Amino acid sequence: MTGSNETNGPNSSSSTNKTSQLKKFTWSEVVKHKNHDDIWIVVKGKVYDVTSWISKHPVGPQMIISNGGREATAAFISYHPLYVQNKLEQYLIGEVSDYNAWYRWDQTDFYPVLKSRVEKYMKENKMEGESFEMYLKTFLVLLFWAISYYYTMIQGYVLCAFALGFFHAHYGISISHDGCHGSYSKKHRISYLARLAMDLMGGSSLVWYMQHNVGHHPHSNKFGELDKVKEFDPDVRSGIPLLRFTPFSPWRPFHRFQHLYVWILFLFVTARWFINDFRSVGRRKYQNMDFFEISQFDLNTMYCTKALFVFYAYIVPLYFHPVSTVLLINFIYVAVSSYHFVLMFNVNHLTEESHFPQDSSPTRDWAILQVMTASNFCVGSLFWNWISGSLNLQIEHHLFPGVCHTKLRYIQPIVKKTCEEYGVEYHTYPTYWDAFTAHFRLLKKLSEQPTEAQMKKIQ
């Protein structure tokens, strides 16, 4: 059932001749073309000038712009239907002479087969349009956030800060996450508005877009040294130097206690965003990844929403309550939103059973590694679908990031069955507690000093 290591077929010789005639570009030439009026992308080693398509892209220009001058294979094949992928050739202008992809894009036919099955199912069941469940969920999140805000910040009921923190986190988990992926709506302007929910919660959708779409999704759980590579998952480096999330992170003596003090650090995750966003945008880098071109409009939007957050989170309540009360309710709601956000994302990739890709990985197939580096929990539970923003179906989300999260539960059986057919390990935890304890066990395991044998294996 699996395919060969290379894409072959009856026209392979003619394809080879055509490829050999393509103009050669070096990566240093490709990376220069990443502006709004000059965008090149690289897909499976070939270079495409997609500048003329930016204004026509149905998901909006950001998806193309963010991948300008980059290896965009993962983003292209995961977001686009199979029939669209065949239309890319009209923009072909050459190939990368020094292309050396770490992932294998045609190692097996696992993903094309899976994608064709899912697309067929969604078409037959008329699931390609808008998700009214998503709109209903958004309305409820905004409504309960507003109610919680009133009773917390205006009326001063401290206990209501817990509810505010919970619904505050859902700005990111249930709304902005889909907005950034362009999966919230088929209308890209609506998805853009949904994406700004991250900005309203004090973060920055610009930075989130870079970290999540450009970094995490294409390179799930792949560790990289900052001075050596630019294609890695920034999430597994996010704790350095205080935390070790992978076996490849440098170990320090204080890591012996990371499984204990990590819960203090997690209290301030969303607060940390507020400060680090300015640093990332100012440097035009997220960790070691160069930013895409940022428009002045997007910059102004970020500054305005940051100011808005300060206004409604601190200035408004200070008008009604003493400083001590404002600090207390802000601490509670920031802590709750941080915990809810982190503990919905971390248990899907950072567990004892998680795979962390390296050169010795049994496969380099990108789609198979998406399954191996993620895990699900509480599959079949509508409650956890809503509470987690369908992050409990992380495998399906990574394979189909362009599908609205309210639809993922319908394609989950197809993904699982296809994984079983291809012998791909599909890991799921029966309860959230199982997923959480698996995350804790990883933190505890990585708190221990690596043995000499383990260090040699890593190197």
BELQUI-V330190 format. One record per residue. N is the residue number from 1. PHI is phi in whole degrees, -180 to 180 (* if undefined). D_FIRST is the distance of its C-alpha to the first C-alpha in whole Angstrom. Layout:
n->(N,N)
phi->(PHI,PHI)
d_first->(D_FIRST,D_FIRST)
This chain:
n->(1,2,3,4,5,6,7,8,9,10,11,12,13,14,15,16,17,18,19,20,21,22,23,24,25,26,27,28,29,30,31,32,33,34,35,36,37,38,39,40,41,42,43,44,45,46,47,48,49,50,51,52,53,54,55,56,57,58,59,60,61,62,63,64,65,66,67,68,69,70,71,72,73,74,75,76,77,78,79,80,81,82,83,84,85,86,87,88,89,90,91,92,93,94,95,96,97,98,99,100,101,102,103,104,105,106,107,108,109,110,111,112,113,114,115,116,117,118,119,120,121,122,123,124,125,126,127,128,129,130,131,132,133,134,135,136,137,138,139,140,141,142,143,144,145,146,147,148,149,150,151,152,153,154,155,156,157,158,159,160,161,162,163,164,165,166,167,168,169,170,171,172,173,174,175,176,177,178,179,180,181,182,183,184,185,186,187,188,189,190,191,192,193,194,195,196,197,198,199,200,201,202,203,204,205,206,207,208,209,210,211,212,213,214,215,216,217,218,219,220,221,222,223,224,225,226,227,228,229,230,231,232,233,234,235,236,237,238,239,240,241,242,243,244,245,246,247,248,249,250,251,252,253,254,255,256,257,258,259,260,261,262,263,264,265,266,267,268,269,270,271,272,273,274,275,276,277,278,279,280,281,282,283,284,285,286,287,288,289,290,291,292,293,294,295,296,297,298,299,300,301,302,303,304,305,306,307,308,309,310,311,312,313,314,315,316,317,318,319,320,321,322,323,324,325,326,327,328,329,330,331,332,333,334,335,336,337,338,339,340,341,342,343,344,345,346,347,348,349,350,351,352,353,354,355,356,357,358,359,360,361,362,363,364,365,366,367,368,369,370,371,372,373,374,375,376,377,378,379,380,381,382,383,384,385,386,387,388,389,390,391,392,393,394,395,396,397,398,399,400,401,402,403,404,405,406,407,408,409,410,411,412,413,414,415,416,417,418,419,420,421,422,423,424,425,426,427,428,429,430,431,432,433,434,435,436,437,438,439,440,441,442,443,444,445,446,447,448,449,450,451,452,453,454,455,456,457,458,459)
phi->(*,-78,-90,-82,-71,-128,-80,-122,171,-63,-107,-63,-68,-68,-65,-64,-64,-64,-64,-66,-92,-70,-69,-97,-127,-90,-60,-64,-80,-64,-65,-74,-101,-140,-105,-56,-102,-162,-121,-114,-129,-116,-128,53,88,-98,-104,-127,-91,-108,-55,-70,-95,-55,-71,-99,-62,-65,-90,103,-71,-59,-61,-77,-59,-66,-105,-63,71,-128,-72,-115,-60,-60,-63,-68,-74,-82,-91,-99,-60,-60,-69,-72,-60,-73,-91,-69,-58,-66,-104,-67,-126,169,-144,-84,-69,-108,-74,-145,-71,-73,-84,-110,-92,-130,-70,-139,-100,-55,-71,-58,-66,-61,-64,-65,-67,-66,-63,-64,-62,-66,-69,-65,-100,52,-107,-86,-90,-71,-104,-72,-64,-65,-65,-64,-62,-60,-59,-67,-62,-65,-64,-72,-65,-63,-64,-63,-62,-60,-75,-88,-82,-94,-81,82,-79,-60,-63,-69,-64,-66,-66,-61,-63,-63,-74,-62,-63,-73,-57,-86,-67,-101,-116,-65,-55,-69,-61,-67,-84,72,-101,-64,-150,-74,-95,-65,-69,-70,-63,-63,-63,-64,-59,-70,-60,-63,-69,-67,-91,99,-93,-143,-67,-64,-70,-61,-59,-68,-66,-88,-77,-87,-96,-66,-63,-69,-130,-49,64,-88,-84,-150,-77,-59,-88,-119,-133,-117,-106,-156,-90,-65,-64,-79,-102,-64,-91,-64,-94,-76,-130,-113,-104,-137,-66,-95,-72,-61,-96,-128,-53,-71,-67,-57,-113,-63,-69,-101,-81,-60,-72,-77,-65,-65,-62,-117,-60,-69,-68,-65,-55,-53,-82,-66,-60,-63,-66,-65,-68,-64,-80,59,-145,-116,54,-109,-99,-68,-70,-78,-68,-106,-77,-63,-61,-67,-64,-61,-62,-62,-63,-67,-71,-64,-65,-63,-62,-61,-63,-80,-88,-127,-67,-60,-64,-66,-70,-103,-136,-69,-57,-60,-68,-63,-65,-67,-68,-70,-61,-64,-74,-69,-65,-64,-65,-64,-61,-63,-64,-64,-77,-90,-92,-66,-73,-96,-131,-108,-130,-62,-91,-66,-99,-117,-58,-150,-60,-91,-58,-64,-146,-113,-62,-59,-66,-65,-68,-62,-73,-70,-93,-121,-150,-103,-150,51,-62,94,-94,-65,-58,-72,-57,-76,-65,-97,64,62,-69,-71,-114,-65,-61,-64,-64,-72,-79,-135,-66,-87,-95,-55,-64,-73,-102,-63,-65,-79,-95,-56,-61,-67,-63,-62,-62,-66,-61,-64,-63,-95,70,-94,-65,-114,-102,-142,-97,-67,-132,-65,-59,-63,-67,-63,-67,-68,-67,-63,-63,-65,-58,-68,-62,-79,-78,-84,-66,-64,-75,-62,-66,-66,-65,-66,-66,-64,-71)
d_first->(0,4,7,10,13,15,14,15,15,18,21,20,23,25,23,25,28,28,27,30,32,32,35,34,35,36,35,39,39,36,37,41,39,39,42,42,43,41,37,34,31,28,25,22,25,27,30,31,34,34,38,38,36,37,40,37,34,34,33,36,37,37,33,33,36,35,32,35,35,32,28,27,23,22,25,24,20,21,24,23,22,19,22,24,22,22,26,27,27,31,32,30,33,32,30,31,32,31,28,26,24,23,20,17,16,13,12,8,8,8,12,12,10,12,15,15,15,18,20,20,21,24,25,25,27,29,28,28,32,35,34,38,37,37,40,42,40,42,45,45,45,47,50,50,50,53,54,54,55,58,59,58,59,62,63,63,61,59,57,55,54,51,50,51,48,46,46,46,43,41,42,40,37,37,38,38,35,33,36,35,31,33,31,34,35,34,38,37,41,41,38,40,43,41,40,43,43,42,46,48,47,48,45,44,41,41,41,38,36,36,35,33,31,31,31,29,27,25,26,26,27,27,31,33,36,38,40,37,34,34,30,30,30,34,34,33,36,39,40,41,44,45,42,38,35,33,33,34,37,40,42,46,48,48,45,46,47,44,43,46,48,44,46,49,47,44,48,48,45,45,49,47,45,49,50,47,46,49,48,45,46,49,47,45,42,40,40,39,37,39,40,39,42,44,47,50,49,47,49,52,50,49,52,54,51,52,56,55,53,56,58,57,56,59,62,62,62,65,67,67,67,68,66,65,64,61,60,59,57,55,54,53,51,50,49,47,45,44,43,41,39,38,37,35,33,34,32,29,28,31,30,30,27,26,24,26,24,25,25,24,21,18,16,17,15,17,16,14,18,19,18,19,23,24,24,26,29,30,27,29,32,34,37,34,33,36,38,35,34,30,30,29,26,25,21,21,24,23,20,22,25,27,26,30,30,31,28,25,26,25,21,21,20,17,16,16,14,11,12,12,9,8,11,13,16,18,22,24,28,30,33,34,37,34,32,36,36,33,34,38,36,34,38,40,37,38,41,42,42,39,40,40,37,35,37,36,32,33,34)
